[in-house]
């Protein structure tokens, strides 16, 4: 039940949104190209980030690039 405490979890890394050109899902309402987002959890295909709504959502990794430290 990791999803219940995502907001309190430490940020794993920071990613930058490259684009919001989604073929299947609408993401332009919750992501902004060029904006940095905090990654709270990661799987092979998804980043779970705090989006523009202030909620944690899972998004395909191809929307983002990792920010250099």
PDB file of N, CA, C, O and CB in Angstrom:
ATOM      1  N   UNK A   1       0.819  -1.178   0.000  1.00  0.00           N
ATOM      2  CA  UNK A   1       0.000   0.000   0.000  1.00  0.00           C
ATOM      3  C   UNK A   1       0.875   1.257   0.000  1.00  0.00           C
ATOM      4  O   UNK A   1       0.615   2.224   0.716  1.00  0.00           O
ATOM      5  CB  UNK A   1      -0.938  -0.011   1.200  1.00  0.00           C
ATOM      6  N   UNK A   2       1.898   1.206  -0.814  1.00  0.00           N
ATOM      7  CA  UNK A   2       2.852   2.310  -0.930  1.00  0.00           C
ATOM      8  C   UNK A   2       2.169   3.600  -1.394  1.00  0.00           C
ATOM      9  O   UNK A   2       2.611   4.697  -1.052  1.00  0.00           O
ATOM     10  CB  UNK A   2       3.976   1.937  -1.901  1.00  0.00           C
ATOM     11  N   UNK A   3       1.104   3.468  -2.163  1.00  0.00           N
ATOM     12  CA  UNK A   3       0.447   4.653  -2.719  1.00  0.00           C
ATOM     13  C   UNK A   3      -0.184   5.547  -1.655  1.00  0.00           C
ATOM     14  O   UNK A   3      -0.471   6.711  -1.931  1.00  0.00           O
ATOM     15  CB  UNK A   3      -0.611   4.230  -3.703  1.00  0.00           C
ATOM     16  N   UNK A   4      -0.402   5.041  -0.466  1.00  0.00           N
ATOM     17  CA  UNK A   4      -1.007   5.844   0.598  1.00  0.00           C
ATOM     18  C   UNK A   4      -0.031   6.843   1.208  1.00  0.00           C
ATOM     19  O   UNK A   4      -0.454   7.824   1.819  1.00  0.00           O
ATOM     20  CB  UNK A   4      -1.545   4.939   1.681  1.00  0.00           C
ATOM     21  N   UNK A   5       1.265   6.607   1.052  1.00  0.00           N
ATOM     22  CA  UNK A   5       2.250   7.502   1.669  1.00  0.00           C
ATOM     23  C   UNK A   5       3.197   8.142   0.654  1.00  0.00           C
ATOM     24  O   UNK A   5       4.278   8.591   1.036  1.00  0.00           O
ATOM     25  CB  UNK A   5       3.057   6.739   2.695  1.00  0.00           C
ATOM     26  N   UNK A   6       2.825   8.198  -0.620  1.00  0.00           N
ATOM     27  CA  UNK A   6       3.711   8.751  -1.646  1.00  0.00           C
ATOM     28  C   UNK A   6       4.087  10.205  -1.398  1.00  0.00           C
ATOM     29  O   UNK A   6       5.228  10.591  -1.652  1.00  0.00           O
ATOM     30  CB  UNK A   6       3.062   8.631  -2.991  1.00  0.00           C
ATOM     31  N   UNK A   7       3.175  11.005  -0.918  1.00  0.00           N
ATOM     32  CA  UNK A   7       3.487  12.429  -0.695  1.00  0.00           C
ATOM     33  C   UNK A   7       4.535  12.615   0.395  1.00  0.00           C
ATOM     34  O   UNK A   7       5.315  13.566   0.342  1.00  0.00           O
ATOM     35  CB  UNK A   7       2.217  13.198  -0.322  1.00  0.00           C
ATOM     36  N   UNK A   8       4.564  11.738   1.367  1.00  0.00           N
ATOM     37  CA  UNK A   8       5.521  11.845   2.467  1.00  0.00           C
ATOM     38  C   UNK A   8       6.859  11.189   2.130  1.00  0.00           C
ATOM     39  O   UNK A   8       7.845  11.436   2.824  1.00  0.00           O
ATOM     40  CB  UNK A   8       4.941  11.216   3.724  1.00  0.00           C
ATOM     41  N   UNK A   9       6.920  10.372   1.103  1.00  0.00           N
ATOM     42  CA  UNK A   9       8.151   9.671   0.749  1.00  0.00           C
ATOM     43  C   UNK A   9       9.185  10.639   0.184  1.00  0.00           C
ATOM     44  O   UNK A   9       8.822  11.649  -0.421  1.00  0.00           O
ATOM     45  CB  UNK A   9       7.860   8.559  -0.264  1.00  0.00           C
ATOM     46  N   UNK A  10      10.460  10.343   0.374  1.00  0.00           N
ATOM     47  CA  UNK A  10      11.495  11.220  -0.205  1.00  0.00           C
ATOM     48  C   UNK A  10      11.491  11.133  -1.732  1.00  0.00           C
ATOM     49  O   UNK A  10      11.107  10.117  -2.312  1.00  0.00           O
ATOM     50  CB  UNK A  10      12.894  10.844   0.343  1.00  0.00           C
ATOM     51  N   UNK A  11      11.921  12.202  -2.355  1.00  0.00           N
ATOM     52  CA  UNK A  11      12.011  12.237  -3.809  1.00  0.00           C
ATOM     53  C   UNK A  11      13.203  11.403  -4.261  1.00  0.00           C
ATOM     54  O   UNK A  11      14.310  11.570  -3.749  1.00  0.00           O
ATOM     55  CB  UNK A  11      12.134  13.694  -4.323  1.00  0.00           C
ATOM     56  N   UNK A  12      12.978  10.499  -5.227  1.00  0.00           N
ATOM     57  CA  UNK A  12      14.038   9.636  -5.741  1.00  0.00           C
ATOM     58  C   UNK A  12      14.967  10.419  -6.651  1.00  0.00           C
ATOM     59  O   UNK A  12      16.189  10.330  -6.535  1.00  0.00           O
ATOM     60  CB  UNK A  12      13.445   8.440  -6.490  1.00  0.00           C
ATOM     61  N   UNK A  13      14.373  11.188  -7.560  1.00  0.00           N
ATOM     62  CA  UNK A  13      15.120  12.005  -8.513  1.00  0.00           C
ATOM     63  C   UNK A  13      14.184  13.036  -9.109  1.00  0.00           C
ATOM     64  O   UNK A  13      12.987  13.042  -8.823  1.00  0.00           O
ATOM     65  CB  UNK A  13      15.760  11.132  -9.627  1.00  0.00           C
ATOM     66  N   UNK A  14      14.726  13.897  -9.928  1.00  0.00           N
ATOM     67  CA  UNK A  14      13.938  14.921 -10.603  1.00  0.00           C
ATOM     68  C   UNK A  14      14.002  14.673 -12.106  1.00  0.00           C
ATOM     69  O   UNK A  14      15.066  14.381 -12.652  1.00  0.00           O
ATOM     70  CB  UNK A  14      14.449  16.352 -10.249  1.00  0.00           C
ATOM     71  N   UNK A  15      12.851  14.793 -12.770  1.00  0.00           N
ATOM     72  CA  UNK A  15      12.786  14.625 -14.214  1.00  0.00           C
ATOM     73  C   UNK A  15      12.177  15.877 -14.834  1.00  0.00           C
ATOM     74  O   UNK A  15      11.463  16.631 -14.173  1.00  0.00           O
ATOM     75  CB  UNK A  15      11.965  13.363 -14.592  1.00  0.00           C
ATOM     76  N   UNK A  16      12.472  16.084 -16.121  1.00  0.00           N
ATOM     77  CA  UNK A  16      11.943  17.231 -16.868  1.00  0.00           C
ATOM     78  C   UNK A  16      11.019  16.692 -17.949  1.00  0.00           C
ATOM     79  O   UNK A  16      11.380  15.765 -18.675  1.00  0.00           O
ATOM     80  CB  UNK A  16      13.098  18.105 -17.491  1.00  0.00           C
ATOM     81  N   UNK A  17       9.834  17.268 -18.058  1.00  0.00           N
ATOM     82  CA  UNK A  17       8.864  16.850 -19.072  1.00  0.00           C
ATOM     83  C   UNK A  17       9.320  17.345 -20.443  1.00  0.00           C
ATOM     84  O   UNK A  17       9.581  18.534 -20.623  1.00  0.00           O
ATOM     85  CB  UNK A  17       7.440  17.389 -18.739  1.00  0.00           C
ATOM     86  N   UNK A  18       9.415  16.428 -21.409  1.00  0.00           N
ATOM     87  CA  UNK A  18       9.822  16.772 -22.770  1.00  0.00           C
ATOM     88  C   UNK A  18       8.644  17.200 -23.630  1.00  0.00           C
ATOM     89  O   UNK A  18       8.723  18.186 -24.362  1.00  0.00           O
ATOM     90  CB  UNK A  18      10.524  15.597 -23.416  1.00  0.00           C
ATOM     91  N   UNK A  19       7.564  16.461 -23.538  1.00  0.00           N
ATOM     92  CA  UNK A  19       6.401  16.713 -24.393  1.00  0.00           C
ATOM     93  C   UNK A  19       5.161  16.131 -23.748  1.00  0.00           C
ATOM     94  O   UNK A  19       5.243  15.356 -22.795  1.00  0.00           O
ATOM     95  CB  UNK A  19       6.606  16.116 -25.804  1.00  0.00           C
ATOM     96  N   UNK A  20       4.009  16.514 -24.280  1.00  0.00           N
ATOM     97  CA  UNK A  20       2.737  15.964 -23.815  1.00  0.00           C
ATOM     98  C   UNK A  20       1.948  15.416 -25.003  1.00  0.00           C
ATOM     99  O   UNK A  20       0.718  15.391 -24.972  1.00  0.00           O
ATOM    100  CB  UNK A  20       1.912  17.043 -23.063  1.00  0.00           C
ATOM    101  N   UNK A  21       2.646  14.979 -26.043  1.00  0.00           N
ATOM    102  CA  UNK A  21       2.008  14.429 -27.236  1.00  0.00           C
ATOM    103  C   UNK A  21       1.677  12.960 -27.006  1.00  0.00           C
ATOM    104  O   UNK A  21       2.458  12.074 -27.351  1.00  0.00           O
ATOM    105  CB  UNK A  21       2.919  14.595 -28.477  1.00  0.00           C
ATOM    106  N   UNK A  22       0.529  12.718 -26.430  1.00  0.00           N
ATOM    107  CA  UNK A  22       0.121  11.356 -26.113  1.00  0.00           C
ATOM    108  C   UNK A  22      -0.790  10.825 -27.200  1.00  0.00           C
ATOM    109  O   UNK A  22      -1.674  11.530 -27.686  1.00  0.00           O
ATOM    110  CB  UNK A  22      -0.579  11.296 -24.749  1.00  0.00           C
ATOM    111  N   UNK A  23      -0.568   9.580 -27.576  1.00  0.00           N
ATOM    112  CA  UNK A  23      -1.419   8.959 -28.593  1.00  0.00           C
ATOM    113  C   UNK A  23      -2.721   8.434 -27.997  1.00  0.00           C
ATOM    114  O   UNK A  23      -3.771   8.506 -28.634  1.00  0.00           O
ATOM    115  CB  UNK A  23      -0.672   7.823 -29.282  1.00  0.00           C
ATOM    116  N   UNK A  24      -2.653   7.908 -26.780  1.00  0.00           N
ATOM    117  CA  UNK A  24      -3.800   7.218 -26.213  1.00  0.00           C
ATOM    118  C   UNK A  24      -4.443   7.954 -25.038  1.00  0.00           C
ATOM    119  O   UNK A  24      -5.658   7.877 -24.851  1.00  0.00           O
ATOM    120  CB  UNK A  24      -3.388   5.856 -25.776  1.00  0.00           C
ATOM    121  N   UNK A  25      -3.644   8.665 -24.249  1.00  0.00           N
ATOM    122  CA  UNK A  25      -4.147   9.293 -23.036  1.00  0.00           C
ATOM    123  C   UNK A  25      -4.006  10.806 -23.112  1.00  0.00           C
ATOM    124  O   UNK A  25      -3.184  11.316 -23.874  1.00  0.00           O
ATOM    125  CB  UNK A  25      -3.412   8.754 -21.810  1.00  0.00           C
ATOM    126  N   UNK A  26      -4.797  11.520 -22.334  1.00  0.00           N
ATOM    127  CA  UNK A  26      -4.702  12.972 -22.261  1.00  0.00           C
ATOM    128  C   UNK A  26      -3.788  13.322 -21.095  1.00  0.00           C
ATOM    129  O   UNK A  26      -4.131  13.074 -19.939  1.00  0.00           O
ATOM    130  CB  UNK A  26      -6.115  13.633 -22.095  1.00  0.00           C
ATOM    131  N   UNK A  27      -2.637  13.893 -21.390  1.00  0.00           N
ATOM    132  CA  UNK A  27      -1.709  14.276 -20.332  1.00  0.00           C
ATOM    133  C   UNK A  27      -1.401  15.768 -20.342  1.00  0.00           C
ATOM    134  O   UNK A  27      -0.766  16.266 -19.412  1.00  0.00           O
ATOM    135  CB  UNK A  27      -0.425  13.491 -20.464  1.00  0.00           C
ATOM    136  N   UNK A  28      -1.834  16.493 -21.368  1.00  0.00           N
ATOM    137  CA  UNK A  28      -1.512  17.925 -21.433  1.00  0.00           C
ATOM    138  C   UNK A  28      -2.219  18.727 -20.344  1.00  0.00           C
ATOM    139  O   UNK A  28      -1.845  19.871 -20.087  1.00  0.00           O
ATOM    140  CB  UNK A  28      -1.885  18.482 -22.798  1.00  0.00           C
ATOM    141  N   UNK A  29      -3.220  18.157 -19.706  1.00  0.00           N
ATOM    142  CA  UNK A  29      -3.911  18.837 -18.607  1.00  0.00           C
ATOM    143  C   UNK A  29      -3.135  18.772 -17.299  1.00  0.00           C
ATOM    144  O   UNK A  29      -3.345  19.603 -16.415  1.00  0.00           O
ATOM    145  CB  UNK A  29      -5.284  18.236 -18.409  1.00  0.00           C
ATOM    146  N   UNK A  30      -2.238  17.790 -17.162  1.00  0.00           N
ATOM    147  CA  UNK A  30      -1.560  17.574 -15.883  1.00  0.00           C
ATOM    148  C   UNK A  30      -0.040  17.660 -15.965  1.00  0.00           C
ATOM    149  O   UNK A  30       0.629  17.646 -14.932  1.00  0.00           O
ATOM    150  CB  UNK A  30      -1.942  16.241 -15.338  1.00  0.00           C
ATOM    151  N   UNK A  31       0.517  17.749 -17.168  1.00  0.00           N
ATOM    152  CA  UNK A  31       1.954  17.896 -17.352  1.00  0.00           C
ATOM    153  C   UNK A  31       2.237  19.139 -18.186  1.00  0.00           C
ATOM    154  O   UNK A  31       1.443  19.505 -19.052  1.00  0.00           O
ATOM    155  CB  UNK A  31       2.555  16.640 -18.021  1.00  0.00           C
ATOM    156  N   UNK A  32       3.372  19.790 -17.925  1.00  0.00           N
ATOM    157  CA  UNK A  32       3.778  20.977 -18.662  1.00  0.00           C
ATOM    158  C   UNK A  32       5.169  20.737 -19.237  1.00  0.00           C
ATOM    159  O   UNK A  32       6.107  20.479 -18.483  1.00  0.00           O
ATOM    160  CB  UNK A  32       3.756  22.241 -17.750  1.00  0.00           C
ATOM    161  N   UNK A  33       5.321  20.819 -20.565  1.00  0.00           N
ATOM    162  CA  UNK A  33       6.655  20.642 -21.145  1.00  0.00           C
ATOM    163  C   UNK A  33       7.649  21.665 -20.585  1.00  0.00           C
ATOM    164  O   UNK A  33       7.340  22.851 -20.475  1.00  0.00           O
ATOM    165  CB  UNK A  33       6.588  20.760 -22.676  1.00  0.00           C
ATOM    166  N   UNK A  34       8.840  21.188 -20.236  1.00  0.00           N
ATOM    167  CA  UNK A  34       9.876  22.045 -19.679  1.00  0.00           C
ATOM    168  C   UNK A  34       9.856  22.146 -18.167  1.00  0.00           C
ATOM    169  O   UNK A  34      10.812  22.645 -17.572  1.00  0.00           O
ATOM    170  CB  UNK A  34       9.753  23.396 -20.251  1.00  0.00           C
ATOM    171  N   UNK A  35       8.801  21.688 -17.539  1.00  0.00           N
ATOM    172  CA  UNK A  35       8.691  21.766 -16.083  1.00  0.00           C
ATOM    173  C   UNK A  35       9.365  20.562 -15.429  1.00  0.00           C
ATOM    174  O   UNK A  35       9.358  19.462 -15.981  1.00  0.00           O
ATOM    175  CB  UNK A  35       7.213  21.847 -15.656  1.00  0.00           C
ATOM    176  N   UNK A  36       9.944  20.778 -14.255  1.00  0.00           N
ATOM    177  CA  UNK A  36      10.579  19.709 -13.499  1.00  0.00           C
ATOM    178  C   UNK A  36       9.563  19.075 -12.549  1.00  0.00           C
ATOM    179  O   UNK A  36       8.725  19.760 -11.963  1.00  0.00           O
ATOM    180  CB  UNK A  36      11.802  20.244 -12.715  1.00  0.00           C
ATOM    181  N   UNK A  37       9.658  17.753 -12.411  1.00  0.00           N
ATOM    182  CA  UNK A  37       8.763  17.016 -11.535  1.00  0.00           C
ATOM    183  C   UNK A  37       9.558  16.104 -10.620  1.00  0.00           C
ATOM    184  O   UNK A  37      10.603  15.583 -11.009  1.00  0.00           O
ATOM    185  CB  UNK A  37       7.753  16.208 -12.349  1.00  0.00           C
ATOM    186  N   UNK A  38       9.060  15.908  -9.393  1.00  0.00           N
ATOM    187  CA  UNK A  38       9.691  15.037  -8.418  1.00  0.00           C
ATOM    188  C   UNK A  38       9.183  13.614  -8.602  1.00  0.00           C
ATOM    189  O   UNK A  38       7.975  13.379  -8.629  1.00  0.00           O
ATOM    190  CB  UNK A  38       9.421  15.532  -6.984  1.00  0.00           C
ATOM    191  N   UNK A  39      10.108  12.664  -8.728  1.00  0.00           N
ATOM    192  CA  UNK A  39       9.748  11.253  -8.877  1.00  0.00           C
ATOM    193  C   UNK A  39       9.646  10.639  -7.486  1.00  0.00           C
ATOM    194  O   UNK A  39      10.608  10.666  -6.718  1.00  0.00           O
ATOM    195  CB  UNK A  39      10.795  10.482  -9.758  1.00  0.00           C
ATOM    196  N   UNK A  40       8.479  10.087  -7.164  1.00  0.00           N
ATOM    197  CA  UNK A  40       8.254   9.447  -5.874  1.00  0.00           C
ATOM    198  C   UNK A  40       8.438   7.939  -5.937  1.00  0.00           C
ATOM    199  O   UNK A  40       8.767   7.312  -4.930  1.00  0.00           O
ATOM    200  CB  UNK A  40       6.869   9.768  -5.375  1.00  0.00           C
ATOM    201  N   UNK A  41       8.228   7.350  -7.115  1.00  0.00           N
ATOM    202  CA  UNK A  41       8.417   5.913  -7.314  1.00  0.00           C
ATOM    203  C   UNK A  41       8.662   5.688  -8.798  1.00  0.00           C
ATOM    204  O   UNK A  41       8.301   6.520  -9.630  1.00  0.00           O
ATOM    205  CB  UNK A  41       7.175   5.085  -6.805  1.00  0.00           C
ATOM    206  N   UNK A  42       9.283   4.548  -9.124  1.00  0.00           N
ATOM    207  CA  UNK A  42       9.637   4.261 -10.512  1.00  0.00           C
ATOM    208  C   UNK A  42       9.483   2.765 -10.770  1.00  0.00           C
ATOM    209  O   UNK A  42       9.821   1.936  -9.926  1.00  0.00           O
ATOM    210  CB  UNK A  42      11.088   4.728 -10.826  1.00  0.00           C
ATOM    211  N   UNK A  43       8.964   2.436 -11.957  1.00  0.00           N
ATOM    212  CA  UNK A  43       8.919   1.055 -12.424  1.00  0.00           C
ATOM    213  C   UNK A  43       9.658   0.999 -13.755  1.00  0.00           C
ATOM    214  O   UNK A  43      10.265   1.986 -14.171  1.00  0.00           O
ATOM    215  CB  UNK A  43       7.437   0.536 -12.566  1.00  0.00           C
ATOM    216  N   UNK A  44       9.610  -0.147 -14.423  1.00  0.00           N
ATOM    217  CA  UNK A  44      10.290  -0.272 -15.706  1.00  0.00           C
ATOM    218  C   UNK A  44       9.739   0.686 -16.762  1.00  0.00           C
ATOM    219  O   UNK A  44      10.497   1.197 -17.586  1.00  0.00           O
ATOM    220  CB  UNK A  44      10.182  -1.691 -16.203  1.00  0.00           C
ATOM    221  N   UNK A  45       8.436   0.932 -16.747  1.00  0.00           N
ATOM    222  CA  UNK A  45       7.802   1.741 -17.785  1.00  0.00           C
ATOM    223  C   UNK A  45       7.283   3.095 -17.316  1.00  0.00           C
ATOM    224  O   UNK A  45       7.019   3.967 -18.145  1.00  0.00           O
ATOM    225  CB  UNK A  45       6.682   0.981 -18.372  1.00  0.00           C
ATOM    226  N   UNK A  46       7.131   3.291 -16.016  1.00  0.00           N
ATOM    227  CA  UNK A  46       6.458   4.484 -15.505  1.00  0.00           C
ATOM    228  C   UNK A  46       7.278   5.219 -14.453  1.00  0.00           C
ATOM    229  O   UNK A  46       8.067   4.626 -13.717  1.00  0.00           O
ATOM    230  CB  UNK A  46       5.120   4.108 -14.926  1.00  0.00           C
ATOM    231  N   UNK A  47       7.060   6.556 -14.408  1.00  0.00           N
ATOM    232  CA  UNK A  47       7.469   7.386 -13.283  1.00  0.00           C
ATOM    233  C   UNK A  47       6.191   7.758 -12.550  1.00  0.00           C
ATOM    234  O   UNK A  47       5.186   8.085 -13.181  1.00  0.00           O
ATOM    235  CB  UNK A  47       8.282   8.669 -13.748  1.00  0.00           C
ATOM    236  N   UNK A  48       6.221   7.712 -11.238  1.00  0.00           N
ATOM    237  CA  UNK A  48       5.115   8.180 -10.425  1.00  0.00           C
ATOM    238  C   UNK A  48       5.556   9.516  -9.841  1.00  0.00           C
ATOM    239  O   UNK A  48       6.438   9.575  -8.983  1.00  0.00           O
ATOM    240  CB  UNK A  48       4.721   7.138  -9.298  1.00  0.00           C
ATOM    241  N   UNK A  49       4.929  10.584 -10.320  1.00  0.00           N
ATOM    242  CA  UNK A  49       5.364  11.942  -9.999  1.00  0.00           C
ATOM    243  C   UNK A  49       4.228  12.741  -9.374  1.00  0.00           C
ATOM    244  O   UNK A  49       3.059  12.368  -9.471  1.00  0.00           O
ATOM    245  CB  UNK A  49       5.879  12.652 -11.256  1.00  0.00           C
ATOM    246  N   UNK A  50       4.591  13.843  -8.733  1.00  0.00           N
ATOM    247  CA  UNK A  50       3.601  14.814  -8.271  1.00  0.00           C
ATOM    248  C   UNK A  50       3.338  15.732  -9.460  1.00  0.00           C
ATOM    249  O   UNK A  50       4.204  16.517  -9.846  1.00  0.00           O
ATOM    250  CB  UNK A  50       4.100  15.625  -6.985  1.00  0.00           C
ATOM    251  N   UNK A  51       2.143  15.632 -10.038  1.00  0.00           N
ATOM    252  CA  UNK A  51       1.831  16.374 -11.268  1.00  0.00           C
ATOM    253  C   UNK A  51       1.285  17.765 -10.952  1.00  0.00           C
ATOM    254  O   UNK A  51       1.323  18.206  -9.803  1.00  0.00           O
ATOM    255  CB  UNK A  51       0.816  15.595 -12.122  1.00  0.00           C
ATOM    256  N   UNK A  52       0.781  18.448 -11.968  1.00  0.00           N
ATOM    257  CA  UNK A  52       0.289  19.820 -11.825  1.00  0.00           C
ATOM    258  C   UNK A  52      -0.923  19.928 -10.904  1.00  0.00           C
ATOM    259  O   UNK A  52      -1.209  21.009 -10.389  1.00  0.00           O
ATOM    260  CB  UNK A  52      -0.063  20.379 -13.181  1.00  0.00           C
ATOM    261  N   UNK A  53      -1.629  18.839 -10.691  1.00  0.00           N
ATOM    262  CA  UNK A  53      -2.787  18.846  -9.798  1.00  0.00           C
ATOM    263  C   UNK A  53      -2.377  18.740  -8.335  1.00  0.00           C
ATOM    264  O   UNK A  53      -3.190  18.958  -7.437  1.00  0.00           O
ATOM    265  CB  UNK A  53      -3.726  17.708 -10.151  1.00  0.00           C
ATOM    266  N   UNK A  54      -1.092  18.399  -8.101  1.00  0.00           N
ATOM    267  CA  UNK A  54      -0.626  18.184  -6.738  1.00  0.00           C
ATOM    268  C   UNK A  54      -0.835  16.760  -6.277  1.00  0.00           C
ATOM    269  O   UNK A  54      -0.629  16.447  -5.105  1.00  0.00           O
ATOM    270  CB  UNK A  54      -1.322  19.123  -5.801  1.00  0.00           C
ATOM    271  N   UNK A  55      -1.246  15.885  -7.198  1.00  0.00           N
ATOM    272  CA  UNK A  55      -1.475  14.481  -6.877  1.00  0.00           C
ATOM    273  C   UNK A  55      -0.389  13.643  -7.515  1.00  0.00           C
ATOM    274  O   UNK A  55       0.255  14.069  -8.474  1.00  0.00           O
ATOM    275  CB  UNK A  55      -2.873  14.018  -7.350  1.00  0.00           C
ATOM    276  N   UNK A  56      -0.187  12.451  -6.980  1.00  0.00           N
ATOM    277  CA  UNK A  56       0.788  11.533  -7.558  1.00  0.00           C
ATOM    278  C   UNK A  56       0.102  10.733  -8.649  1.00  0.00           C
ATOM    279  O   UNK A  56      -0.949  10.133  -8.426  1.00  0.00           O
ATOM    280  CB  UNK A  56       1.399  10.593  -6.474  1.00  0.00           C
ATOM    281  N   UNK A  57       0.705  10.729  -9.835  1.00  0.00           N
ATOM    282  CA  UNK A  57       0.178   9.981 -10.963  1.00  0.00           C
ATOM    283  C   UNK A  57       1.288   9.237 -11.658  1.00  0.00           C
ATOM    284  O   UNK A  57       2.452   9.633 -11.585  1.00  0.00           O
ATOM    285  CB  UNK A  57      -0.534  10.902 -11.940  1.00  0.00           C
ATOM    286  N   UNK A  58       0.937   8.155 -12.336  1.00  0.00           N
ATOM    287  CA  UNK A  58       1.910   7.371 -13.077  1.00  0.00           C
ATOM    288  C   UNK A  58       1.885   7.748 -14.550  1.00  0.00           C
ATOM    289  O   UNK A  58       0.824   7.763 -15.174  1.00  0.00           O
ATOM    290  CB  UNK A  58       1.640   5.875 -12.905  1.00  0.00           C
ATOM    291  N   UNK A  59       3.062   8.054 -15.110  1.00  0.00           N
ATOM    292  CA  UNK A  59       3.175   8.486 -16.495  1.00  0.00           C
ATOM    293  C   UNK A  59       4.302   7.732 -17.177  1.00  0.00           C
ATOM    294  O   UNK A  59       5.316   7.420 -16.553  1.00  0.00           O
ATOM    295  CB  UNK A  59       3.409  10.004 -16.580  1.00  0.00           C
ATOM    296  N   UNK A  60       4.126   7.441 -18.458  1.00  0.00           N
ATOM    297  CA  UNK A  60       5.170   6.759 -19.216  1.00  0.00           C
ATOM    298  C   UNK A  60       6.477   7.541 -19.156  1.00  0.00           C
ATOM    299  O   UNK A  60       6.476   8.772 -19.145  1.00  0.00           O
ATOM    300  CB  UNK A  60       4.735   6.564 -20.675  1.00  0.00           C
ATOM    301  N   UNK A  61       7.573   6.826 -19.118  1.00  0.00           N
ATOM    302  CA  UNK A  61       8.893   7.448 -19.019  1.00  0.00           C
ATOM    303  C   UNK A  61       9.266   8.247 -20.265  1.00  0.00           C
ATOM    304  O   UNK A  61      10.089   9.159 -20.183  1.00  0.00           O
ATOM    305  CB  UNK A  61       9.938   6.389 -18.768  1.00  0.00           C
ATOM    306  N   UNK A  62       8.676   7.923 -21.418  1.00  0.00           N
ATOM    307  CA  UNK A  62       9.080   8.611 -22.649  1.00  0.00           C
ATOM    308  C   UNK A  62       8.638  10.073 -22.682  1.00  0.00           C
ATOM    309  O   UNK A  62       9.034  10.803 -23.591  1.00  0.00           O
ATOM    310  CB  UNK A  62       8.513   7.887 -23.852  1.00  0.00           C
ATOM    311  N   UNK A  63       7.837  10.519 -21.728  1.00  0.00           N
ATOM    312  CA  UNK A  63       7.490  11.932 -21.631  1.00  0.00           C
ATOM    313  C   UNK A  63       8.600  12.755 -20.968  1.00  0.00           C
ATOM    314  O   UNK A  63       8.569  13.984 -21.028  1.00  0.00           O
ATOM    315  CB  UNK A  63       6.193  12.094 -20.854  1.00  0.00           C
ATOM    316  N   UNK A  64       9.577  12.099 -20.340  1.00  0.00           N
ATOM    317  CA  UNK A  64      10.542  12.778 -19.485  1.00  0.00           C
ATOM    318  C   UNK A  64      11.981  12.448 -19.836  1.00  0.00           C
ATOM    319  O   UNK A  64      12.270  11.446 -20.489  1.00  0.00           O
ATOM    320  CB  UNK A  64      10.286  12.428 -18.055  1.00  0.00           C
ATOM    321  N   UNK A  65      12.880  13.322 -19.384  1.00  0.00           N
ATOM    322  CA  UNK A  65      14.315  13.016 -19.332  1.00  0.00           C
ATOM    323  C   UNK A  65      14.757  13.300 -17.908  1.00  0.00           C
ATOM    324  O   UNK A  65      14.224  14.179 -17.232  1.00  0.00           O
ATOM    325  CB  UNK A  65      15.152  13.865 -20.388  1.00  0.00           C
ATOM    326  N   UNK A  66      15.745  12.533 -17.472  1.00  0.00           N
ATOM    327  CA  UNK A  66      16.253  12.727 -16.117  1.00  0.00           C
ATOM    328  C   UNK A  66      17.091  13.986 -16.064  1.00  0.00           C
ATOM    329  O   UNK A  66      17.874  14.270 -16.971  1.00  0.00           O
ATOM    330  CB  UNK A  66      17.078  11.510 -15.656  1.00  0.00           C
ATOM    331  N   UNK A  67      16.920  14.727 -15.005  1.00  0.00           N
ATOM    332  CA  UNK A  67      17.673  15.959 -14.811  1.00  0.00           C
ATOM    333  C   UNK A  67      19.063  15.590 -14.302  1.00  0.00           C
ATOM    334  O   UNK A  67      19.207  14.777 -13.389  1.00  0.00           O
ATOM    335  CB  UNK A  67      16.941  16.924 -13.815  1.00  0.00           C
ATOM    336  N   UNK A  68      20.071  16.192 -14.898  1.00  0.00           N
ATOM    337  CA  UNK A  68      21.447  15.947 -14.468  1.00  0.00           C
ATOM    338  C   UNK A  68      21.632  16.532 -13.072  1.00  0.00           C
ATOM    339  O   UNK A  68      21.146  17.622 -12.770  1.00  0.00           O
ATOM    340  CB  UNK A  68      22.475  16.565 -15.473  1.00  0.00           C
ATOM    341  N   UNK A  69      22.337  15.793 -12.237  1.00  0.00           N
ATOM    342  CA  UNK A  69      22.534  16.227 -10.842  1.00  0.00           C
ATOM    343  C   UNK A  69      23.636  17.235 -10.734  1.00  0.00           C
ATOM    344  O   UNK A  69      23.936  17.706  -9.637  1.00  0.00           O
ATOM    345  CB  UNK A  69      22.841  15.045  -9.946  1.00  0.00           C
TER     346      UNK A  69
END
